[in-house]
Amino acid sequence: MHQEFGLHIKSWLRVKHMLLVVALEQSGNMHNAARQLNISQPAASKMLKDIEGFLGTRLFTRDPGHMEPTDAGRRVLQYCRRVLNDTDRLIEDLASMREGGFGKLSLGTVPGAAPVMLPHAIQALKQRRPRLAISLFENSSDRLLVDLEYHLLDVAIGRFTEPAQRHLFDFLPLNDEPVSVVARLGHPLSKATPELAEIVRWPWVLHPMSSPMRGLFETALAEAGVPSPRNVVETTSTQATLQLVASSDTLSVLPSSILKSTFSHGRFATLPLDVGAPLGLYGAMTRKGEPLSEVVEEFIALLRVSEQGSDEEPEPVRQRNGQDLEAPGR
């Protein structure tokens, strides 16, 4: 029964249906969605009615001037976004091939990996594939995994933030990520050994609450019985964080590896404070159950060589169905 219904959906559901569902969620009403798709409002209304009738469930609740996805609608939206993102990638890849290019690789990374192992791996990959278009995005793990799930990324360098994510992604461990409390050189607190209760009185620039690095900091404060700082700017941008810290008395919590990179070495002071254990292993994360492309396999292999500090030729990394990624011999 379910298999037969699935075949019907595959043969009937069209890209135009998916575009309408996404447009309705983005715009919140039928008129704007129809205008976005360059069709009439009656045509859009009929198309949605046909979709809901075929699927046998309502996808949106209707209020005057506003539409909101139902639980079923949100599930259909997840599927539609994945398919449409894959379609966009296909179009980009075909255009690149026509222009003499050799595909595209979209990478996401947590800040700690960006200045250390990624440059070496990317440089090595570009030496082998000079026409490969590489896009690199830096963010916290929770946001990277959303983009990875929706096929906006090919691979993410991060860590799990929820147990349920282990059912969605494969994980190849690469390195742990110690963190430090960072201030500008000459900051008043850098001349002594401050307590946690003292540092929270200063202005801060921190990752959002949902990120593992912010969670580590908040846990350390809670265990010490110290309230969270009140003067906070939230951002996932490492560059913006470093600029704010360098130009003011603002403090931050950052991966220790960032302070050892070329662009920040010697420009900042690390306060002698313990804000918890390292964040734990981050690694290369890919969608579970999907075969890895040749480019992704090669990139992950180069990451492992970079992480180990080796000049050896990397071995390809193969994905095993339903298991974590494993390097040969480990």
Secondary structure by P-SEA (a helix, b strand, c coil): caaaaaaaaaacccaaaaaaaaaaaaaccaaaaaaaacccaaaaaaaaaaaaaaacccccccccccccccaaaaaaaaaaaaaaaaaaaaaaaaaaaaacccbbbbbbbccccccccaaaaaaaaaaacccbbbbbbbbcaaaaaaaaaaccccccccccccccccccbbbbbcbbbbbbbccccccccccccccaaaaaaccccccccccaaaaaaaaaaaaacccccccccccccaaaaaaaaacccbbbbccccccccccccccccccccccccccccccccccccccccaaaaaaaaaaaaaaacccccccbbbbccccccccccc
